[in-house]
Amino acid sequence: MKIRIFPFVLFLVLSTFSCSHEVDPPAPLEPVPTPRQLAWQQLEFYAFVHFSINTFTDKEWGYGDESPSLFHPAALDCDQWVRTFKEAGMKGVIITAKHHDGFCLWPSRYTEHSVKNSPWKDGKGDVLRELSEACKAHGLKFGVYLSPWDRNSALYGKPEYITYYRNQLRELLTQYGSVFEVWFDGANGGTGYYGGAREERRIDRKTYYDWPGTHKLVRELQPDAVMFSDAGPDIRWVGNERGIAGETNWSMINREEFAPGMADKKVLNHGLENGKDWVPAECDVSIRPGWFYHASQDEKVKSVNQLVDIYMKSVGRNGSFLLNVPPDRRGLIHETDAERLKAFRHALDEIFAVDLAAGKHVSADTWRGKSDRYSPRNLTDGKKDTYWCTDDGVSQGVLTVDLEKRQEVNLFVVQEYIPLGQRVKSFRLEALLDGEWQEVAQGTTIGYKRILYFNPVKTDKLRLTIIDAKACPVLCNLEVYHAPDQYFSKEVN
């Protein structure tokens, strides 16, 4: 007798079989990034602009008694700044709206110490207006830095100053469109002009500024903006001004243990494996020895190789790269800096020209439920929202990428799927050489992105072993390159 299976019955059987093999994704490993933190980290590389009265006094820190008449850039062109940054591959700009000297680059209603009393554009100019409009025209993000310390204001050190500070911050966050980052540093008082008092004023850095109240204002006015300081709340200082993240770099710290100007630099540089708060590191550094423009430093602009090294140790170590490029007294990005940025962009384009792993087959010793949803092939599909992961309770895994032919390689990129948290604690990378696996690199944390440069080897297979993780590892991307050796000198930054 022949048994006939009707199509509908067959459909039910197959549907039941399919449903029984659905595998849930891993639970998020708290803490995890907010959408604004994730959007910020994906920018990777953006500009800092230190430009103010200090540019014209040849100082790094103004005292606060400088006359606004000194601010007179003859050819200020914010469009030139932004074009230069965009050509360098930068995704945003943060401007020193007010540095410690208190001079404001916009016509603030709350002080006379600003561009409105300068000869530039007969006092009718607004640097922030011009920069924000240039950013909008060229598709770059716009950010602001407002120094908490004000050496010009007679109110500094008094309770009234906090209202003054927030009034200025409100101006910045309501008059210039969308702001992607608000930058607060740890400047906490000292000697200053203070409206003619010429004295030293100290404050309690933990309580004086009432930072929670200021953070609340930013959230109200610019909910998508991330806030930077030693303590976050969204992103943290990396602990040095060389732009270098730690070899181990967790995106977590315990926020309550920090305050602006009160930093454990080692923790800031490495993060905390079991930190309670997601506060990833921003790596700030200047393209010159100083933060403001000084003609004496025209021959001291960082080399292409130094910039590549910083990129690999910031973006390549789970951080972001905030590069300061200070305009000169004309109000332009100096020719030397502009050419250096152009050459740096060319170097990065050459380094990451051809991903030798794109679309290539990746095998794994294990993956979650053997489901296609978590297959190792997701690692080379060019999509950042697909990933490979293991079953719960499995903290190790071996991934092998087949390059299909023997070729020279020296650069490896790996990324975790951080919307589910940062997990990997240690890993190693091996190449198949003469039939044997040999280690070419190793590391601890991965996070958003880890870039490994190693001595060139000729191979057709690379093997990544996750040695240990806080929970089942979740990786979303692998890339392999043959980068020109000329950009990887031993030059020390």
The 8 nearest C-alpha neighbors of each residue, nearest first, counted from 0:
[[1, 2, 3, 4, 5, 8, 6, 9],
 [2, 0, 3, 4, 5, 6, 9, 8],
 [3, 1, 0, 4, 5, 9, 8, 6],
 [2, 4, 5, 1, 6, 0, 8, 9],
 [5, 3, 9, 6, 8, 2, 7, 1],
 [4, 6, 8, 7, 3, 9, 10, 2],
 [7, 5, 9, 8, 10, 4, 11, 3],
 [8, 6, 10, 9, 5, 11, 4, 12],
 [9, 7, 11, 10, 5, 6, 12, 4],
 [8, 10, 6, 12, 7, 11, 13, 5],
 [11, 9, 7, 13, 8, 12, 14, 6],
 [10, 12, 14, 8, 9, 13, 15, 7],
 [13, 11, 9, 15, 14, 10, 16, 8],
 [14, 12, 16, 10, 15, 11, 17, 9],
 [13, 15, 11, 17, 16, 12, 10, 18],
 [14, 16, 18, 12, 17, 13, 11, 19],
 [17, 15, 13, 19, 14, 18, 12, 20],
 [16, 18, 14, 20, 19, 15, 13, 21],
 [19, 17, 15, 21, 20, 16, 14, 13],
 [18, 20, 16, 17, 21, 15, 22, 14],
 [21, 19, 18, 17, 22, 16, 370, 368],
 [22, 20, 18, 19, 23, 17, 370, 368],
 [23, 21, 20, 368, 24, 370, 367, 372],
 [22, 24, 25, 21, 26, 367, 368, 20],
 [25, 23, 26, 22, 367, 373, 388, 372],
 [26, 24, 27, 23, 391, 419, 471, 390],
 [25, 27, 28, 24, 419, 23, 29, 391],
 [28, 26, 419, 29, 420, 25, 31, 418],
 [27, 29, 420, 419, 30, 26, 31, 421],
 [30, 28, 31, 27, 420, 419, 275, 277],
 [29, 31, 277, 276, 28, 275, 420, 32],
 [30, 32, 420, 29, 418, 277, 419, 33],
 [33, 31, 36, 37, 277, 418, 34, 30],
 [32, 34, 36, 35, 37, 31, 418, 277],
 [35, 33, 37, 36, 38, 32, 223, 39],
 [36, 34, 38, 33, 37, 223, 39, 225],
 [37, 35, 39, 33, 34, 38, 32, 40],
 [36, 38, 34, 40, 39, 35, 32, 33],
 [37, 39, 35, 41, 36, 40, 34, 42],
 [40, 38, 36, 37, 41, 42, 35, 225],
 [41, 39, 37, 42, 43, 38, 36, 319],
 [40, 42, 38, 43, 39, 37, 447, 319],
 [41, 43, 40, 39, 44, 90, 38, 45],
 [44, 42, 319, 41, 40, 320, 314, 45],
 [45, 43, 320, 89, 42, 321, 319, 90],
 [44, 46, 89, 91, 90, 321, 92, 322],
 [47, 45, 92, 322, 321, 323, 91, 93],
 [46, 48, 323, 93, 322, 92, 94, 321],
 [47, 49, 94, 325, 323, 324, 50, 93],
 [50, 48, 325, 291, 95, 290, 94, 47],
 [49, 51, 54, 48, 325, 326, 291, 95],
 [52, 50, 53, 54, 49, 104, 102, 98],
 [51, 53, 54, 55, 70, 56, 102, 69],
 [54, 52, 56, 58, 51, 55, 57, 61],
 [55, 53, 52, 51, 57, 292, 56, 291],
 [54, 56, 53, 52, 57, 328, 69, 70],
 [57, 55, 53, 58, 54, 52, 69, 61],
 [58, 56, 55, 54, 53, 293, 59, 292],
 [59, 57, 53, 56, 60, 61, 54, 291],
 [58, 60, 291, 53, 61, 290, 57, 289],
 [61, 59, 58, 62, 53, 99, 100, 98],
 [60, 62, 100, 63, 53, 58, 59, 99],
 [63, 61, 100, 191, 64, 150, 192, 60],
 [62, 64, 100, 151, 150, 192, 61, 65],
 [63, 65, 192, 62, 151, 66, 100, 61],
 [66, 64, 63, 67, 62, 61, 52, 69],
 [65, 67, 68, 69, 64, 112, 70, 117],
 [68, 66, 117, 69, 70, 116, 112, 113],
 [67, 69, 117, 66, 70, 118, 116, 71],
 [70, 68, 67, 66, 71, 55, 52, 117],
 [71, 69, 68, 67, 52, 117, 72, 55],
 [70, 72, 119, 118, 69, 73, 117, 68],
 [73, 71, 329, 330, 75, 328, 74, 70],
 [72, 74, 329, 71, 75, 330, 328, 119],
 [75, 73, 329, 330, 72, 76, 331, 328],
 [76, 74, 330, 72, 331, 329, 73, 77],
 [75, 77, 78, 79, 331, 74, 330, 80],
 [78, 76, 80, 130, 79, 129, 81, 133],
 [77, 79, 133, 81, 76, 80, 82, 130],
 [80, 78, 82, 77, 76, 81, 83, 331],
 [81, 79, 77, 83, 78, 82, 332, 84],
 [80, 82, 84, 78, 83, 79, 85, 77],
 [83, 81, 85, 79, 84, 80, 78, 86],
 [82, 84, 80, 86, 81, 85, 79, 337],
 [85, 83, 81, 87, 89, 86, 82, 80],
 [84, 86, 88, 82, 87, 89, 83, 81],
 [85, 87, 83, 88, 84, 82, 341, 344],
 [88, 86, 344, 84, 85, 340, 89, 341],
 [89, 87, 85, 86, 90, 84, 344, 44],
 [88, 90, 45, 44, 85, 84, 87, 91],
 [89, 91, 45, 139, 42, 44, 140, 88],
 [90, 92, 140, 139, 45, 141, 89, 46],
 [93, 91, 46, 141, 47, 142, 45, 140],
 [92, 94, 142, 47, 143, 48, 141, 46],
 [93, 95, 48, 143, 96, 144, 47, 142],
 [96, 94, 144, 97, 49, 98, 48, 143],
 [95, 97, 104, 94, 144, 145, 103, 143],
 [98, 96, 103, 145, 95, 101, 102, 146],
 [97, 99, 146, 100, 101, 95, 145, 102],
 [98, 100, 149, 148, 101, 146, 150, 60],
 [101, 99, 63, 61, 150, 62, 98, 102],
 [100, 102, 149, 151, 99, 97, 98, 150],
 [103, 101, 113, 112, 97, 100, 104, 52],
 [104, 102, 113, 97, 105, 96, 101, 114],
 [105, 103, 96, 126, 114, 113, 125, 127],
 [104, 106, 125, 103, 107, 127, 126, 114],
 [107, 105, 115, 114, 113, 125, 108, 104],
 [106, 108, 109, 105, 110, 167, 113, 103],
 [107, 109, 110, 106, 111, 167, 170, 166],
 [108, 110, 107, 167, 163, 111, 166, 106],
 [111, 109, 112, 108, 107, 113, 152, 106],
 [110, 112, 113, 116, 109, 115, 107, 108],
 [113, 111, 102, 110, 67, 103, 101, 116],
 [114, 112, 103, 102, 115, 111, 106, 116],
 [113, 115, 117, 116, 104, 106, 122, 105],
 [114, 116, 122, 106, 113, 117, 123, 124],
 [117, 115, 114, 122, 67, 113, 111, 118],
 [116, 118, 68, 67, 114, 122, 119, 115],
 [117, 119, 121, 122, 68, 71, 120, 116],
 [120, 118, 71, 121, 117, 122, 124, 72],
 [119, 121, 124, 122, 123, 118, 117, 71],
 [122, 120, 118, 119, 123, 117, 124, 115],
 [121, 123, 115, 117, 116, 120, 124, 118],
 [124, 122, 120, 121, 115, 125, 119, 114],
 [123, 125, 120, 122, 126, 119, 114, 115],
 [124, 126, 105, 128, 127, 104, 106, 129],
 [127, 125, 129, 128, 104, 105, 130, 124],
 [128, 126, 130, 129, 125, 131, 105, 104],
 [127, 129, 125, 131, 126, 130, 132, 175],
 [128, 130, 126, 132, 127, 131, 77, 133],
 [129, 131, 133, 127, 77, 132, 128, 126],
 [130, 132, 134, 128, 133, 129, 127, 141],
 [131, 133, 135, 129, 134, 130, 128, 136],
 [134, 132, 136, 130, 78, 135, 131, 129],
 [135, 133, 139, 131, 137, 132, 136, 138],
 [134, 136, 132, 138, 133, 137, 131, 139],
 [137, 135, 133, 134, 138, 132, 139, 78],
 [138, 136, 134, 135, 139, 133, 81, 82],
 [137, 139, 135, 134, 136, 140, 90, 133],
 [140, 138, 91, 134, 90, 137, 135, 141],
 [139, 141, 91, 179, 92, 134, 90, 142],
 [142, 140, 92, 178, 91, 179, 131, 93],
 [143, 141, 93, 180, 178, 179, 92, 181],
 [144, 142, 93, 94, 181, 182, 96, 95],
 [143, 145, 182, 95, 96, 94, 181, 183],
 [146, 144, 97, 96, 147, 183, 143, 95],
 [145, 147, 98, 148, 99, 97, 144, 183],
 [148, 146, 186, 145, 149, 183, 184, 187],
 [149, 147, 99, 146, 186, 188, 187, 150],
 [148, 150, 101, 99, 151, 152, 100, 155],
 [151, 149, 191, 63, 100, 193, 192, 152],
 [150, 152, 63, 193, 101, 192, 149, 194],
 [153, 151, 193, 154, 155, 194, 149, 150],
 [154, 152, 193, 194, 155, 151, 196, 195],
 [155, 153, 160, 152, 157, 159, 156, 193],
 [154, 156, 160, 157, 152, 153, 149, 193],
 [155, 157, 202, 154, 200, 158, 160, 201],
 [156, 158, 159, 155, 154, 160, 161, 153],
 [159, 157, 160, 161, 156, 162, 207, 154],
 [160, 158, 157, 161, 162, 154, 163, 155],
 [159, 161, 163, 154, 155, 162, 158, 157],
 [162, 160, 164, 163, 159, 158, 165, 208],
 [161, 163, 165, 160, 164, 159, 166, 158],
 [164, 162, 160, 166, 161, 165, 167, 159],
 [165, 163, 161, 167, 166, 162, 160, 168],
 [164, 166, 168, 162, 167, 163, 169, 161],
 [165, 167, 169, 163, 168, 164, 162, 170],
 [168, 166, 170, 164, 165, 169, 163, 171],
 [167, 169, 165, 171, 170, 166, 164, 172],
 [170, 168, 166, 172, 167, 171, 165, 173],
 [171, 169, 167, 168, 173, 172, 174, 166],
 [172, 170, 168, 169, 173, 174, 167, 175],
 [171, 173, 169, 170, 174, 168, 220, 221],
 [172, 174, 170, 171, 169, 175, 176, 220],
 [175, 173, 171, 170, 172, 176, 128, 169],
 [176, 174, 173, 131, 128, 171, 172, 177],
 [177, 175, 174, 178, 173, 172, 131, 141],
 [176, 178, 179, 175, 141, 221, 172, 140],
 [179, 177, 142, 141, 180, 224, 176, 221],
 [178, 180, 224, 142, 141, 140, 225, 177],
 [181, 179, 142, 225, 224, 226, 178, 182],
 [180, 182, 226, 143, 144, 142, 227, 225],
 [181, 183, 144, 227, 226, 143, 180, 228],
 [184, 182, 228, 227, 144, 146, 145, 181],
 [185, 183, 228, 186, 259, 146, 182, 260],
 [260, 184, 186, 259, 187, 183, 229, 228],
 [187, 185, 148, 184, 188, 147, 260, 146],
 [188, 186, 185, 148, 204, 202, 260, 201],
 [187, 189, 201, 200, 148, 186, 202, 190],
 [190, 188, 199, 200, 201, 191, 187, 198],
 [189, 191, 199, 198, 200, 188, 197, 192],
 [192, 190, 150, 197, 62, 193, 198, 63],
 [191, 193, 197, 195, 63, 151, 150, 64],
 [194, 192, 153, 151, 152, 196, 150, 195],
 [195, 193, 153, 152, 192, 151, 196, 197],
 [194, 196, 192, 197, 193, 153, 64, 151],
 [195, 197, 193, 198, 194, 192, 153, 191],
 [198, 196, 192, 195, 191, 193, 190, 199],
 [197, 199, 190, 196, 191, 200, 192, 193],
 [198, 200, 190, 189, 191, 201, 197, 188],
 [201, 199, 189, 188, 190, 156, 198, 202],
 [202, 200, 188, 189, 199, 156, 203, 187],
 [201, 203, 204, 156, 207, 188, 187, 200],
 [204, 202, 207, 205, 206, 201, 187, 208],
 [203, 205, 206, 202, 207, 187, 208, 260],
 [206, 204, 203, 258, 207, 208, 259, 209],
 [205, 207, 209, 203, 204, 208, 210, 202],
 [208, 206, 203, 209, 204, 202, 205, 158],
 [207, 209, 210, 206, 161, 204, 205, 147],
 [210, 208, 206, 211, 212, 207, 213, 205],
 [209, 211, 213, 212, 208, 214, 206, 207],
 [212, 210, 214, 213, 209, 215, 208, 216],
 [211, 213, 215, 210, 214, 209, 216, 208],
 [214, 212, 210, 216, 215, 211, 217, 209],
 [215, 213, 211, 217, 216, 212, 210, 218],
 [214, 216, 212, 218, 213, 217, 211, 219],
 [215, 217, 219, 213, 214, 218, 220, 212],
 [218, 216, 214, 220, 219, 215, 221, 213],
 [219, 217, 222, 215, 221, 216, 220, 214],
 [218, 220, 216, 217, 221, 222, 215, 214],
 [219, 221, 217, 218, 222, 216, 172, 173],
 [220, 222, 218, 217, 224, 223, 219, 178],
 [223, 221, 218, 224, 219, 220, 217, 225],
 [222, 224, 221, 35, 225, 179, 218, 178],
 [225, 223, 179, 180, 221, 222, 178, 226],
 [224, 226, 180, 233, 179, 181, 35, 36],
 [225, 227, 181, 233, 180, 182, 232, 231],
 [228, 226, 182, 234, 231, 235, 183, 233],
 [227, 229, 231, 183, 230, 235, 184, 259],
 [230, 228, 259, 236, 235, 231, 262, 258],
 [231, 229, 257, 258, 228, 254, 232, 259],
 [232, 230, 233, 234, 228, 235, 227, 229],
 [231, 233, 230, 226, 234, 227, 278, 254],
 [234, 232, 231, 226, 278, 225, 227, 36],
 [235, 233, 231, 278, 227, 279, 280, 232],
 [236, 234, 280, 231, 229, 228, 227, 278],
 [235, 237, 229, 238, 281, 280, 228, 267],
 [236, 238, 268, 280, 267, 282, 281, 239],
 [237, 239, 264, 267, 268, 236, 265, 240],
 [240, 238, 241, 237, 242, 243, 264, 236],
 [239, 241, 284, 242, 283, 238, 282, 243],
 [242, 240, 284, 243, 239, 283, 282, 492],
 [241, 243, 282, 283, 284, 240, 309, 313],
 [244, 242, 312, 241, 313, 282, 309, 245],
 [245, 243, 313, 268, 312, 237, 316, 246],
 [244, 246, 247, 269, 268, 248, 243, 316],
 [247, 245, 248, 244, 316, 443, 269, 442],
 [246, 248, 245, 444, 269, 443, 249, 316],
 [249, 247, 269, 245, 270, 444, 246, 250],
 [248, 250, 270, 251, 271, 272, 269, 247],
 [251, 249, 279, 278, 277, 270, 248, 280],
 [250, 252, 277, 274, 278, 276, 249, 271],
 [251, 253, 274, 271, 270, 276, 254, 275],
 [254, 252, 274, 275, 276, 255, 256, 251],
 [253, 255, 256, 257, 230, 252, 276, 232],
 [254, 256, 257, 253, 258, 230, 252, 276],
 [255, 257, 254, 253, 258, 230, 252, 262],
 [258, 256, 230, 255, 254, 262, 261, 229],
 [257, 259, 230, 261, 260, 205, 229, 262],
 [260, 258, 185, 229, 261, 228, 230, 184],
 [185, 259, 261, 262, 258, 186, 229, 187],
 [262, 260, 258, 259, 257, 263, 229, 185],
 [261, 263, 264, 257, 260, 229, 258, 259],
 [262, 264, 266, 265, 267, 261, 238, 257],
 [263, 265, 238, 267, 266, 262, 268, 239],
 [264, 266, 268, 267, 263, 269, 238, 270],
 [265, 267, 270, 269, 268, 264, 263, 271],
 [268, 266, 264, 238, 237, 265, 270, 269],
 [267, 269, 237, 265, 238, 245, 266, 244],
 [270, 268, 248, 245, 266, 247, 267, 249],
 [271, 269, 249, 266, 252, 267, 251, 248],
 [272, 270, 274, 252, 273, 251, 249, 269],
 [273, 271, 274, 249, 270, 251, 252, 250],
 [272, 274, 271, 275, 251, 252, 253, 249],
 [275, 273, 252, 251, 271, 253, 276, 272],
 [274, 276, 253, 252, 30, 273, 251, 277],
 [275, 277, 251, 252, 253, 274, 30, 278],
 [276, 278, 251, 30, 250, 32, 31, 279],
 [277, 279, 234, 251, 233, 250, 235, 276],
 [280, 278, 250, 234, 235, 277, 251, 318],
 [281, 279, 235, 318, 237, 236, 234, 282],
 [280, 282, 319, 236, 318, 237, 235, 283],
 [283, 281, 242, 320, 237, 319, 321, 313],
 [284, 282, 321, 242, 240, 322, 281, 320],
 [283, 285, 242, 240, 241, 322, 323, 321],
 [286, 284, 323, 287, 322, 290, 324, 288],
 [285, 287, 301, 300, 324, 323, 322, 284],
 [286, 288, 300, 285, 289, 299, 301, 296],
 [289, 287, 285, 290, 286, 299, 296, 300],
 [290, 288, 287, 291, 285, 292, 59, 293],
 [289, 291, 285, 49, 325, 292, 323, 59],
 [292, 290, 49, 325, 289, 54, 59, 50],
 [291, 293, 325, 327, 54, 326, 294, 290],
 [292, 294, 295, 296, 57, 291, 54, 297],
 [293, 295, 296, 297, 292, 327, 57, 298],
 [294, 296, 293, 297, 298, 299, 292, 57],
 [297, 295, 299, 294, 298, 293, 287, 300],
 [298, 296, 294, 299, 295, 300, 335, 293],
 [297, 299, 296, 300, 295, 335, 294, 301],
 [300, 298, 296, 297, 287, 301, 288, 295],
 [301, 299, 287, 286, 298, 297, 302, 336],
 [300, 302, 286, 305, 287, 299, 306, 303],
 [301, 303, 305, 304, 306, 300, 339, 343],
 [302, 304, 306, 343, 305, 307, 339, 342],
 [305, 303, 307, 486, 302, 306, 308, 487],
 [304, 306, 308, 302, 303, 307, 492, 301],
 [305, 307, 309, 303, 308, 304, 310, 302],
 [308, 306, 304, 310, 309, 305, 303, 311],
 [307, 309, 305, 311, 306, 310, 304, 312],
 [310, 308, 312, 306, 311, 307, 313, 242],
 [311, 309, 307, 313, 312, 308, 314, 306],
 [310, 312, 315, 308, 309, 313, 314, 307],
 [313, 311, 309, 315, 316, 243, 310, 244],
 [314, 312, 318, 316, 310, 315, 244, 243],
 [315, 313, 318, 319, 316, 310, 317, 311],
 [314, 316, 311, 450, 449, 312, 313, 448],
 [317, 315, 313, 449, 312, 314, 318, 244],
 [316, 318, 448, 447, 446, 314, 315, 449],
 [319, 317, 314, 313, 280, 281, 316, 282],
 [318, 320, 43, 281, 314, 313, 282, 44],
 [319, 321, 44, 282, 313, 43, 314, 322],
 [322, 320, 283, 45, 46, 282, 44, 47],
 [323, 321, 46, 284, 285, 47, 283, 320],
 [322, 324, 47, 285, 48, 46, 286, 284],
 [323, 325, 48, 286, 47, 322, 285, 326],
 [326, 324, 49, 48, 292, 291, 50, 323],
 [327, 325, 332, 331, 330, 50, 292, 333],
 [326, 328, 330, 292, 329, 331, 333, 332],
 [329, 327, 330, 72, 54, 55, 326, 331],
 [328, 330, 72, 73, 74, 327, 331, 75],
 [329, 75, 331, 72, 328, 327, 326, 74],
 [332, 330, 326, 329, 327, 333, 75, 76],
 [331, 333, 326, 80, 327, 337, 334, 336],
 [332, 334, 336, 335, 331, 327, 337, 326],
 [333, 335, 337, 336, 338, 332, 339, 331],
 [336, 334, 338, 337, 333, 339, 297, 300],
 [337, 335, 339, 333, 338, 334, 340, 332],
 [338, 336, 334, 340, 339, 335, 333, 341],
 [337, 339, 341, 335, 340, 336, 334, 342],
 [338, 340, 336, 342, 341, 337, 343, 335],
 [341, 339, 343, 337, 342, 338, 87, 344],
 [340, 342, 338, 344, 339, 343, 87, 337],
 [341, 343, 345, 339, 344, 340, 338, 346],
 [342, 344, 340, 346, 303, 345, 341, 339],
 [345, 343, 87, 347, 341, 346, 342, 348],
 [344, 346, 342, 348, 343, 347, 349, 341],
 [347, 345, 343, 349, 344, 348, 350, 342],
 [348, 346, 350, 344, 349, 345, 351, 343],
 [349, 347, 345, 351, 346, 352, 350, 344],
 [348, 350, 352, 346, 347, 351, 345, 482],
 [351, 349, 482, 347, 348, 352, 346, 483],
 [350, 352, 348, 349, 353, 347, 480, 354],
 [351, 353, 349, 348, 350, 354, 480, 347],
 [354, 352, 351, 355, 480, 481, 350, 479],
 [353, 355, 356, 479, 480, 357, 478, 352],
 [354, 356, 479, 357, 480, 353, 402, 478],
 [355, 357, 359, 479, 354, 478, 402, 358],
 [358, 356, 379, 359, 354, 355, 380, 478],
 [357, 359, 379, 380, 356, 360, 381, 376],
 [360, 358, 356, 357, 401, 402, 379, 361],
 [359, 361, 401, 400, 376, 362, 358, 379],
 [362, 360, 400, 376, 399, 375, 401, 359],
 [361, 363, 399, 398, 375, 400, 360, 364],
 [364, 362, 398, 365, 397, 375, 399, 361],
 [363, 365, 397, 396, 398, 362, 366, 399],
 [366, 364, 363, 389, 396, 367, 369, 397],
 [367, 365, 389, 369, 388, 368, 374, 373],
 [366, 368, 389, 390, 369, 388, 373, 370],
 [367, 369, 370, 22, 366, 390, 389, 20],
 [370, 368, 367, 366, 371, 374, 365, 373],
 [371, 369, 368, 372, 373, 367, 374, 22],
 [372, 370, 374, 373, 369, 375, 376, 368],
 [371, 373, 370, 374, 385, 386, 387, 377],
 [374, 372, 387, 371, 370, 386, 388, 367],
 [373, 375, 371, 376, 387, 372, 377, 366],
 [376, 374, 387, 377, 361, 378, 362, 363],
 [375, 377, 378, 374, 361, 379, 360, 380],
 [378, 376, 375, 380, 386, 379, 385, 374],
 [377, 379, 476, 376, 475, 477, 375, 380],
 [378, 380, 358, 357, 381, 377, 376, 477],
 [379, 381, 377, 382, 358, 378, 376, 357],
 [382, 380, 379, 383, 357, 476, 378, 358],
 [383, 381, 380, 384, 385, 377, 476, 475],
 [382, 384, 385, 475, 381, 476, 386, 416],
 [385, 383, 382, 386, 475, 416, 377, 381],
 [386, 384, 377, 383, 475, 382, 387, 378],
 [385, 387, 475, 377, 474, 373, 378, 473],
 [388, 386, 373, 375, 374, 474, 473, 377],
 [387, 389, 473, 472, 366, 367, 373, 474],
 [390, 388, 367, 366, 471, 393, 472, 365],
 [389, 391, 367, 393, 392, 471, 366, 368],
 [390, 392, 393, 471, 389, 25, 470, 367],
 [391, 393, 394, 471, 390, 470, 389, 395],
 [394, 392, 471, 391, 390, 395, 389, 470],
 [393, 395, 471, 468, 467, 470, 392, 472],
 [396, 394, 465, 466, 467, 393, 468, 397],
 [395, 397, 465, 464, 364, 365, 398, 394],
 [396, 398, 464, 363, 364, 463, 465, 399],
 [399, 397, 363, 463, 462, 362, 464, 361],
 [400, 398, 462, 362, 361, 461, 463, 363],
 [399, 401, 361, 461, 460, 360, 402, 462],
 [400, 402, 460, 403, 360, 459, 361, 359],
 [401, 403, 459, 404, 460, 356, 400, 359],
 [404, 402, 401, 459, 405, 460, 359, 360],
 [405, 403, 459, 402, 406, 458, 401, 460],
 [404, 406, 459, 458, 457, 403, 407, 402],
 [405, 407, 457, 458, 404, 459, 408, 456],
 [406, 408, 457, 456, 481, 455, 458, 409],
 [409, 407, 481, 455, 456, 480, 410, 457],
 [408, 410, 455, 453, 481, 452, 454, 480],
 [411, 409, 452, 480, 451, 479, 408, 481],
 [410, 412, 479, 451, 478, 450, 480, 452],
 [413, 411, 450, 478, 477, 449, 451, 479],
 [412, 414, 477, 449, 476, 448, 478, 450],
 [415, 413, 448, 476, 447, 474, 475, 449],
 [414, 416, 474, 446, 417, 447, 475, 473],
 [415, 417, 475, 474, 418, 473, 419, 414],
 [416, 418, 420, 419, 415, 421, 447, 446],
 [419, 417, 420, 416, 31, 32, 27, 37],
 [420, 418, 27, 417, 28, 416, 31, 421],
 [421, 419, 417, 31, 28, 418, 27, 29],
 [422, 420, 446, 417, 423, 415, 419, 28],
 [421, 423, 469, 468, 470, 472, 420, 424],
 [422, 424, 468, 444, 425, 472, 445, 467],
 [425, 423, 468, 443, 444, 467, 422, 469],
 [424, 426, 443, 467, 466, 442, 423, 444],
 [427, 425, 465, 466, 442, 464, 441, 443],
 [426, 428, 441, 464, 440, 463, 442, 429],
 [427, 429, 463, 440, 462, 438, 441, 439],
 [430, 428, 438, 462, 437, 439, 461, 436],
 [431, 429, 461, 437, 436, 432, 460, 462],
 [430, 432, 436, 435, 460, 458, 434, 461],
 [433, 431, 435, 434, 430, 458, 436, 437],
 [434, 432, 435, 431, 436, 458, 457, 437],
 [433, 435, 432, 431, 436, 437, 430, 458],
 [436, 434, 432, 431, 433, 437, 430, 429],
 [435, 437, 431, 430, 429, 432, 438, 434],
 [438, 436, 429, 430, 435, 439, 431, 432],
 [437, 439, 429, 428, 440, 430, 436, 427],
 [438, 440, 429, 428, 453, 437, 430, 441],
 [441, 439, 428, 438, 427, 453, 429, 451],
 [442, 440, 427, 426, 428, 439, 443, 438],
 [441, 443, 426, 425, 427, 444, 440, 246],
 [442, 444, 425, 424, 247, 426, 445, 423],
 [445, 443, 424, 247, 423, 248, 425, 446],
 [444, 446, 449, 448, 423, 414, 415, 317],
 [447, 445, 415, 317, 421, 448, 444, 414],
 [446, 448, 317, 414, 415, 417, 445, 416],
 [449, 447, 414, 317, 446, 315, 413, 445],
 [448, 450, 315, 445, 316, 413, 412, 317],
 [451, 449, 315, 412, 411, 311, 452, 448],
 [452, 450, 411, 410, 412, 453, 449, 440],
 [451, 453, 410, 409, 411, 450, 454, 440],
 [454, 452, 409, 455, 439, 410, 440, 451],
 [453, 455, 409, 456, 452, 439, 408, 410],
 [456, 454, 409, 408, 407, 453, 457, 481],
 [455, 457, 407, 408, 458, 454, 409, 430],
 [458, 456, 407, 406, 405, 408, 455, 459],
 [459, 457, 405, 406, 460, 431, 432, 456],
 [458, 460, 405, 404, 402, 403, 401, 406],
 [461, 459, 401, 431, 458, 400, 402, 430],
 [462, 460, 430, 400, 429, 399, 431, 463],
 [461, 463, 399, 429, 398, 428, 430, 464],
 [464, 462, 428, 398, 397, 427, 399, 429],
 [465, 463, 397, 427, 426, 466, 396, 398],
 [464, 466, 426, 395, 396, 467, 397, 425],
 [465, 467, 426, 395, 425, 464, 468, 396],
 [468, 466, 425, 424, 394, 395, 465, 423],
 [467, 469, 423, 424, 394, 422, 470, 472],
 [468, 470, 422, 423, 424, 394, 471, 467],
 [471, 469, 468, 394, 422, 472, 392, 391],
 [470, 472, 394, 393, 389, 391, 392, 390],
 [473, 471, 388, 422, 470, 423, 468, 394],
 [472, 474, 388, 387, 415, 416, 386, 471],
 [475, 473, 415, 387, 416, 386, 414, 476],
 [474, 476, 386, 416, 378, 415, 414, 383],
 [477, 475, 378, 414, 413, 474, 379, 383],
 [478, 476, 413, 378, 412, 379, 414, 479],
 [477, 479, 412, 356, 411, 354, 413, 476],
 [478, 480, 411, 355, 356, 354, 410, 412],
 [481, 479, 410, 354, 408, 355, 482, 409],
 [480, 482, 408, 409, 407, 410, 483, 479],
 [481, 483, 350, 480, 484, 409, 410, 349],
 [484, 482, 485, 350, 486, 481, 349, 487],
 [483, 485, 486, 487, 482, 488, 455, 409],
 [486, 484, 483, 487, 488, 304, 482, 346],
 [487, 485, 304, 484, 488, 483, 307, 346],
 [488, 486, 484, 485, 304, 489, 308, 307],
 [489, 487, 490, 486, 485, 304, 484, 305],
 [488, 490, 491, 487, 304, 308, 305, 492],
 [491, 489, 488, 492, 305, 304, 487, 308],
 [490, 492, 489, 305, 308, 488, 304, 309],
 [491, 305, 490, 241, 308, 309, 301, 306]]
